[in-house]
Amino acid sequence: MCLGIPGEIIEIIEDRPDLAKVAVSGVKRTINIGLLDDEPPVPGDWILIHVGFALSKIDEEEAKAAMDFLESIGKAYEDELAALQESRIE
C-alpha cells in the first residue's frame, strides 16, 4: 500500500527552491516541492508527501486528521515512514 503522509515545511532550501526540509513524525528530510509550482509552500505550511515528493498543500486540520488515521492503521503507516526515512533528495 502506498500512502501520502503529511509533513510540515521547516525550511525552503535557499539555492534549490524546488527542495524543502520537512518534519514528519519526528523525521526530518529534504523533499522535492517542485510539483507545487502553482502555489509554492512556505515554512509552516503542511503538505502531503509520497516517496519524497510533495503532492499537494493541506491545512493543519487535514494534516492532523490524516496523521490520526495513519497512526490507527499501524503497519502501512510504519512502512511509509520507513520509506520516507530511507529517501534522500539532495
N, C-alpha and C positions, 0 to 999 in steps of 0.2 A: 504494500500500500504506500502510495506517495502522498504526503501531506504538505500543505502550506503551513508555515509556523510564523506567528507574529514576533516581531522584534522592534526594538526602539533604536532609532538613529542616535548615535552618540556624537559622531563627527563625520563631516564630508572630507575626504582626502583632498588636500589643497591642490596638489598638482595633477590629480586624477579625478575630476568631478563626476566621473561615472562610477566611482567607488566610494563606499561609506563604511565606517565602523558601526556595528550594531551590537546590542546586547539582547541575548535570548536566554532566559532562564539561567543567568549567571555566566553563560558562554559569550565571549566577545570575539567577533570575527569581522573580517573585511568581506563585504559582499558587493555585487555589481548592482547598481541602481540605474543603469543605462536604459532599461525598458520603461522607466518613468519619466522620460524626457518631457512629456506634455505638462507634468506638474511635479518638478523635481522636489524631493523631500529635503527637509532641513532638520538639524538636530532637535530632538524632542518629538519628531513625527514617528508614528507607528506604521510599519509596512508588513506585508505578507511575503514571506521568503520561501523559496523552494530551491533546493540544491545550489545555494549560493547566489541566487538572483532574486531581486525584489520584483514581485509580480504586480502589486498594487499598494496604494496607500490605504490605511484603515484608521478609524479613530480609536481612542484609548478604550472605549467601552467595548467595541468589537474585538480588540486585542485581548481584553480580559475574558470575554465570553469564549473566544477561541482557545485561550490557554486553559480555562476551566474544562472545556470539552476534551482537549488533547490530553490533559493530565488524567482524565477519567478513563481514557481508552488504553492506558498502560503501554504495552509493548510497541505498538505502532508509533506512539509519541517518542518513546525511548529510541527507536530505530531512526526516526527523523532527526532527533537531537544528535545522535551519533554521527549521522551523515553530515550535519552542519559542523560538528567538531572536526571532522576529517577534511572538510572543504578548505581549500587555500586559494584565495583570489588575491593577487597582488599586482 
